[in-house]
Amino acid sequence: MEILTAYLERLTVSRRMLGFAVLAILAVLAVGLSIFPQLQTLAEINRNFYHYPHSSLSTAKDMQYELLRMRHLLRDLLREEDPEKREQLKRELGRCDARFFDGVRGLRASYVGNQQDVTHAQALYEELVAHRAVTLEHSRVGASDAARRRTFDSAPGNPAPLLAERLDQISKSSSASALAMHQRAIELYQDERRQAIYFVAGCLIMLLLFAFILARSITLPLRRLRDIIVSLSEGKLGQTIPFRNQQNEIGEIGRGVAILQD
């Protein structure tokens, strides 16, 4: 500390303050650079959350809705007698099928679980479409009661309950993945906050120490010059005036005191 104080005493006050400002800026940059990599990791987790678990969960929910809507449309179609409305219902069933298979393609791109779940869901829906075709054929030939019974969950060969169960499993898996990512983000945030607190505390301590040394490099010479001025006022003219050779503000004061001594 004494060496650093002696070095600072040779500098002008403006240079000392400039050095303190540079040190403060470096400390702020060091804090920012220490946090930046973790912020990138948090951003990556956020992107993955919306691209994978969040997207697959939303897609699975949409597919569950399409499955439910398709089953309601089928029951409406079996009850409907107006040929025009029956055609409208059939077209809507086709649109439901298209949206469901669009969801399958979306799940293949975003689902982070076992892809066999998606493949099984697709196969079950294809079986359901075939089961539906047979049901509509029963209705067409006049076996309305048999057609209605085939829409029940308990009907033999009806894959709808299994498909609903599979989609629910995909939803739960996606929800668990989203929760795991959220937990990881929380843990990373807590670690980063703790690290930032330690780093900021260390930088503050360093800055306070440097500020103390900086203030000491200014106040100590001033106190010595003050004591000499007091001695000169008491008639003690044999004092040696320090700091006269320094090329800074303290040196200027020392040279001024030397003039008073003469």
N, C-alpha and C positions, 0 to 999 in steps of 0.2 A: 504493500500500500504506500509506503514511504517513497519508493522509487517512482510509482505512478504519480504521486502527488508532486514530487520534484519535477517530473516531466511536464505535468500540466501547468506548473508555475511558470514555465518558460514560454507557454503559448499565450496568445491574446485571449481575452474573455470571449470574444466573438467566436474564435476558433474552438474554444472549449464548448460553447453552447452548440455550435454546429456539429461537433463530434457527438454530443449527447443526443442531438436530434437524429443523426445518422444511426446511432445505436438503437434508438427507440424505433425507427423505421425498420431496421433489420430484425428487431424482436417481433414486430407485428408481422413482417413477412414470414419469419420462421414459424409463428403460430399458424398463419394461414396455410403455409406449405405442409405443415404437419397434419392439418385437418383435411386438406384437399383430397388425398387418396381415399380416405374413408367416405367422403361425400360422393366420390365417384362410385364407390361400392354400393352406397345407399341408392344412388340413382339407377344403378344396374339392377338392384333388387326390385325397385319400383317398376322399371320397364318389364322385367320378367314377370312380375306380379300381374300386370295388366295384359301381357301378351300370352301368358300360359295359364296359371290357375284361374285368374279372373275370367279370361275369355272362355276357357273350357267349362267353367261353372255356369256362365251365362248361356253358352250353347246347349249344355245338357238340360237346363231349365226350359229353354225354348223347345227342345225336342220332346220333353215331357208334355209340354202344352200341345204340341202338334199331335202327339199320340192320343191325348185326351180328346182333342177336337175331332180327330179322324173317327174315333169310336162314336162320338155323339152324332157326327154327320152320317155314319153308317146306319145308326138306329133311326135317324130322321128319314133316311132314304128308304128303309124297309117299311116305314109307316106311310110314306108319301104315295099318293095315287095319281097326282097330276103329272103327266109325262114331261111337261116343260120344266117343272120344278125338280123332277128327278134328274133331268139332264144337268141342271145347275148344280145340284148336289154332287153329281158324279164329277163334274169339272172341279169343284172345290176339293173333293177327295184327291184328285190328281195333283192339285196345287199343294195340298198337305204332304203328299208323298215327296214332291220335289223339294219342299222346305226341309223335310226330315233328312233327305239324303244330302242336302246342302250342309245340314248340321253335322252329318257324319264326316264330310270332308273337312269341316272346320275343326272337329275333334281330333282328326288325324294330325292336324298341324299344331294343335295347342295342348292336347292332353298329355300330361307328363307321367301318367300312370301306365299300367299295362295296356298296350295297344290291342291285345286280344279282347279286352272289354269292348272296345269300339267295334272290332270285327264281329264279335258275338251279337252286339246290338244291331248291327246292320243285317246280319243273317236272320235274326228274329223278326225284324221288320219286313224283310222279304217274305218270310214265312207268313207273317200277318197279312201281307197283301194277297198272297195266294189263298189263305184262309178266307179272306174277305171276298175274293172272286167266287169261291165255292158257295159262300153264304148268299151272294147276290144271285147266283144261278138257282139256288133253292127258291129264292123269292120269285124269280122270273117264271118258274114252272108251277107256282102256286103253293109251294110248301112254306107258307109264311111263318107258321109256328116253329117249324124246324129251323128256319133262317134266324128267327129272333133268339131261339135257344143257343145258337152258335155264337151269339155276341156276348153271352154271359161269361164271367171269369171262370166259372166252374165247368164250362163246356170242354169236352175232350178235344185236344189238339189246338185249343186257342192259345197262341203264343203271347197275347197281350200282357197277361200278368207277369210272365217271365221278362218281357221287354221292359215293363215299368220297373221291375226290381233291378234290372241291369242298369237302367238309366239313373235310378236312385243311387246305386253303388258308384257310378261315375261321378255323380254330383257330390257325394260324400268324400270321395277321393280327392276331387278338385278342391273342395272346401278345406280338407286337411292340408293339402299342399299350400293353399293360400294362407292358412293359419301358421304353418311352419315358416313361410317366408316373412310373415308379419312378425313372428317371434324373433326371427333372425335379425330383422331390421331393428327391433327394439333393443336386442342385446348389443348390436353394433353401435347403435346410438348411445347407449349407456357407457360402453367402453370408450367411445370417442369423446363423450362429455367428460368422463373421468380423466382421460389423457389430456384433454384441452385444459382442464382445471389445473392439473399438475404443471403443464407447460406454461400456462399463463402465470401461475404463481412463481415459477422459476424465473420467467422473464421479468416479472415485477420486482422480485428480490434483486436481480442483477441490475435493473434500472435504478432501484433505490440505492443500491450500493454505489453505483457510478455517480448518482446525483450527490450522495454524501461526500464522495471523494472530490467531485467537482466543486461543491460548496466549500469544502475544506481547503482546496487549493486557492480559493479566493479569499476566504475569511482569515486564514492564518497569516498570510503576508500583511493584510490590512491591520490585523491586531498588532503585529510587530511594529509596523509603521506608526500605529496609534501610540504605542508605548514610547517609541522614540520621540514622537512629537511632544508627548507629555514631559519626557525627560528634558527636551530642549527648552520647554516653557519654564522648567524649574532651574534652568541655567546650567544644565549638564551638557556642555557643548562638545565633550570628547567622545560622543557616541559614534559608532561606526554605522553608517547608513547602508542597509542591505538593499538588494534588488535593483541597484542603480544601473546595472549592466543588462538588465532584461529589456528586450524590445517589445514591451507590451504595456498595458495600462498601469500595472503595478510598478514597472520600471519608471514610467513617467512620474508617478507619485513619489517614488524614491528619489529621483533626481530633483523634484521640486522641494522635497524636504532637505536635501543636501544644500540647495540654494539658501534655504532658511538658516541652516547651520552656519553657512559662511557669513 
